[in-house]
Amino acid sequence: MPRGDKSAYTNKQKRQAEHIEDSDEHQGLSKPEAERRAWATVNKDSGGGKQSGSGRTPSNR
């Protein structure tokens, strides 16, 4: 997957990033900076990429 490819994200993660980006742009950030911050936030919150909640268990189980 090339760098910057967003195909590995779920629709929910894409919507979250779009919402964050719109909010940052509204606050006066440039589009590239708003996009960068939006995806950084999505990655921080979800770990990035497609990850469903079901079937994922802690490794110490």
C-alpha positions as CSV (number, residue, x, y, z in Angstrom):
1,M,0.0,0.0,0.0
2,P,1.6,3.3,-1.0
3,R,2.0,6.0,1.5
4,G,-1.1,8.2,1.9
5,D,-3.4,5.4,0.6
6,K,-6.6,5.6,2.6
7,S,-8.2,2.4,1.3
8,A,-7.3,0.4,4.4
9,Y,-9.6,2.6,6.6
10,T,-13.2,1.9,7.4
11,N,-16.0,4.2,6.3
12,K,-16.4,5.3,9.9
13,Q,-12.8,6.2,10.1
14,K,-13.0,8.1,6.8
15,R,-16.1,10.0,8.1
16,Q,-14.3,10.8,11.4
17,A,-11.3,12.2,9.5
18,E,-13.5,14.3,7.2
19,H,-15.4,15.8,10.2
20,I,-12.2,16.6,12.0
21,E,-10.7,18.1,8.8
22,D,-13.7,20.3,8.2
23,S,-13.6,21.5,11.8
24,D,-9.9,22.4,11.6
25,E,-10.4,24.2,8.3
26,H,-13.2,26.2,9.9
27,Q,-10.8,27.2,12.6
28,G,-8.4,28.6,10.0
29,L,-5.9,25.8,9.3
30,S,-4.8,25.2,5.7
31,K,-6.4,22.2,4.0
32,P,-3.1,20.1,4.0
33,E,-2.5,20.8,7.7
34,A,-6.1,20.0,8.6
35,E,-6.0,16.8,6.6
36,R,-2.7,15.7,8.3
37,R,-4.1,16.4,11.7
38,A,-7.4,14.7,11.0
39,W,-5.7,11.4,10.0
40,A,-3.2,11.6,12.8
41,T,-6.2,11.9,15.2
42,V,-8.0,8.9,13.6
43,N,-4.8,6.8,13.8
44,K,-4.2,7.8,17.5
45,D,-7.8,6.9,18.4
46,S,-8.2,3.7,16.5
47,G,-4.7,2.4,15.7
48,G,-5.2,3.0,12.0
49,G,-6.4,0.8,9.2
50,K,-9.4,-1.6,9.2
51,Q,-9.9,-3.0,12.7
52,S,-13.3,-4.2,13.7
53,G,-14.2,-4.5,17.3
54,S,-15.3,-8.1,17.1
55,G,-12.7,-10.8,17.3
56,R,-10.0,-8.6,18.6
57,T,-8.9,-9.8,22.1
58,P,-5.9,-8.7,24.2
59,S,-2.8,-10.7,23.6
60,N,-2.6,-11.7,27.3
61,R,-5.8,-13.8,27.2
